[in-house]
Amino acid sequence: MTTRLILGPDSDPETLGGKAASLARLGREGFDVPSWFAVPAPAGLSAGAVEVPEEILAAVERELAGAPDGALYAVRSSAVDEDGTGDSFAGQF
C-alpha cells in the first residue's frame, strides 16, 4: 500500500486529524468549504524535526501550483489522536 503524501476531502476520516476530518464532513454535508488539503506527518517524524522531506515539499508545491497570485492560506496543525472522547490535546502535538 502506498502512503498518500497529500490527503483531501475524499480521504478516509481515520487518516485525517480532527480539523481536516471536520472539514471533510462539512463538505460532504453540503456546506461551502474552501479548497483544502492535508499533509500527513511522515512515519518517524519527531516533534523536534526541522527538515521537511523533499517529496512532501514537492507534493505541497504541486497542490498550490494552480492557486492565483496573491492567494491567502491558512495553515493549521492537527493530529489524528489529538482529540478523543475522554481527552483533548489541542495544540500539544
Contact map, one row per residue, 1 for C-alpha under 8 A:
111000000000000000000000000000000000000000000000000000000000000000000000000000000000000000000
111100000000000000000000000000000000000000000000000000000000000000000000000000000000000000000
111110000000000000000000000000000000000000000000000000000000000000000000000000000000000000000
011111100000000000000000000000000000000000000000000000000000000000000000000000000000000000000
001111100000000000000000000000000000001100000000000000110010000000000000000000000000000000000
000111110000000000000000000000000000111100000000000000000011000000000000000000000000000000000
000111111110000100000000000000000000111100000000000000000000000000000000000000000000000000000
000001111110000000000001000000000001110000000000000000000000000000000000000000000000000000000
000000111110000000011011001000000001100000000000000000000000000000000000000000000000000000000
000000111111000000000001000000000000000000000000000000000000000000000000000000000000000000000
000000111111101100000000000000000000000000000000000000000000000000000000000000000000000000000
000000000111111100000000000000000000000000000000000000000000000000000000000000000000000000000
000000000011111110001001000000000000000000000000000000000000000000000000000000000000000000000
000000000001111110001000000000000000000000000000000000000000000000000000000000010000000000000
000000000011111110000000000000000000000000000000000000000000000000000000000000010000000000000
000000100011111111111000000000000000010100000000000000000000000000000000000000110000000000000
000000000000111111111000000000000000000000000000000000000000000000000000000001111100000000000
000000000000000111111100000000000000000000000000000000000000000000000000000001111110000000000
000000000000000111111110000000000000000000000000000000000000000000000000000001000000000000000
000000001000000111111111000000000000110000000000000000000000000000000000000001000000000000000
000000001000110111111111100000000000000000000000000000000000000000000000000000000000000000000
000000000000000001111111110000000000000000000000000000000000000000000000000000000000000000000
000000001000000000111111111000001000000000000000000000000000000000000000000000000000000000000
000000011100100000011111111100000000000000000000000000000000000000000000000000000000000000000
000000000000000000001111111110000000000000000000000000000000000000000000000000000000000000000
000000000000000000000111111111111000000000000000000000000000000000000000000000000000000000000
000000001000000000000011111111111000000000000000000000000000000000000000000000000000000000000
000000000000000000000001111111100000000000000000000000000000000000000000000000000000000000000
000000000000000000000000111111100000000000000000000000000000000000000000000000000000000000000
000000000000000000000000011111110000000000000000000000000000000000000000000000000000000000000
000000000000000000000000011111111000000000000000000000000000000000000000000000000000000000000
000000000000000000000000011001111100000000000000000000000000000000000000000000000000000000000
000000000000000000000010011000111110000000000000000000000000000000000000000000000000000000000
000000000000000000000000000000011111000000000000000000000000000000000000000000000000000000000
000000000000000000000000000000001111100000000000000000000000000000000000000000000000000000000
000000011000000000000000000000000111110000000000000000000000000000000000000000000000000000000
000001111000000000010000000000000011111000000000000000000000000000000000000000000000000000000
000001110000000100010000000000000001111100000000000000000000000000000000000000000000000000000
000011100000000000000000000000000000111110000000000000010001000000000000000000000000000000000
000011100000000100000000000000000000011111000000000000000000000000000000000000000000000000000
000000000000000000000000000000000000001111101000000000000000000000000000000000000000000000000
000000000000000000000000000000000000000111111000000000000000000000000000000000000000000000000
000000000000000000000000000000000000000011111000000000000000000000000000000000000000000000000
000000000000000000000000000000000000000001111100000000000000000000000000000000000000000000000
000000000000000000000000000000000000000011111110100000000000000000000000000000000000000000000
000000000000000000000000000000000000000000011111100000000000000000000000000000000000000000000
000000000000000000000000000000000000000000001111100000000000000000000000000000000000000000001
000000000000000000000000000000000000000000000111110000000000000000000000000000000000000000000
000000000000000000000000000000000000000000001111111100000000000000000000000000000000000000000
000000000000000000000000000000000000000000000001111100000000000000000000000000000000000000000
000000000000000000000000000000000000000000000000111110000000000000000000000000000000000000000
000000000000000000000000000000000000000000000000111111011000000000000000000000000000000000000
000000000000000000000000000000000000000000000000001111111000000000000000000000000000000000000
000000000000000000000000000000000000000000000000000111111100000000000000000000000000000000000
000010000000000000000000000000000000000000000000000011111110000000000000000000000000000000000
000010000000000000000000000000000000001000000000000111111111000000000000000000000000000000000
000000000000000000000000000000000000000000000000000111111111100000000000000000000000000000000
000000000000000000000000000000000000000000000000000001111111110000000000000000000000000000000
000011000000000000000000000000000000000000000000000000111111111000000000000000000000000000000
000001000000000000000000000000000000001000000000000000011111111100000000000000000000000000000
000000000000000000000000000000000000000000000000000000001111111110000000000000000000000000000
000000000000000000000000000000000000000000000000000000000111111110000000000000000000000000000
000000000000000000000000000000000000000000000000000000000011111111000000000000000000000000000
000000000000000000000000000000000000000000000000000000000001111111100000000000000000000000000
000000000000000000000000000000000000000000000000000000000000111111100000000000000000000000000
000000000000000000000000000000000000000000000000000000000000001111110000000000000000000000000
000000000000000000000000000000000000000000000000000000000000000111111010000000000000000000000
000000000000000000000000000000000000000000000000000000000000000001111110000000000000000000000
000000000000000000000000000000000000000000000000000000000000000000111110000000000000000000000
000000000000000000000000000000000000000000000000000000000000000000011111000000000000000000000
000000000000000000000000000000000000000000000000000000000000000000111111100000000000000000000
000000000000000000000000000000000000000000000000000000000000000000000111110000000000000000000
000000000000000000000000000000000000000000000000000000000000000000000011111000000000000000000
000000000000000000000000000000000000000000000000000000000000000000000001111100000000000000000
000000000000000000000000000000000000000000000000000000000000000000000000111110000000000000000
000000000000000000000000000000000000000000000000000000000000000000000000011111000000000000000
000000000000000000000000000000000000000000000000000000000000000000000000001111100000000000100
000000000000000011110000000000000000000000000000000000000000000000000000000111110100000001101
000000000000000111000000000000000000000000000000000000000000000000000000000011111100000000001
000000000000011111000000000000000000000000000000000000000000000000000000000001111110000000000
000000000000000011000000000000000000000000000000000000000000000000000000000000111111000000000
000000000000000011000000000000000000000000000000000000000000000000000000000001111111000111011
000000000000000001000000000000000000000000000000000000000000000000000000000000011111101111000
000000000000000000000000000000000000000000000000000000000000000000000000000000001111111100000
000000000000000000000000000000000000000000000000000000000000000000000000000000000011111100000
000000000000000000000000000000000000000000000000000000000000000000000000000000000001111100000
000000000000000000000000000000000000000000000000000000000000000000000000000000000011111110000
000000000000000000000000000000000000000000000000000000000000000000000000000000000111111111000
000000000000000000000000000000000000000000000000000000000000000000000000000000000110001111111
000000000000000000000000000000000000000000000000000000000000000000000000000001000110000111111
000000000000000000000000000000000000000000000000000000000000000000000000000011000000000011111
000000000000000000000000000000000000000000000000000000000000000000000000000000000100000011111
000000000000000000000000000000000000000000000010000000000000000000000000000001100100000011111
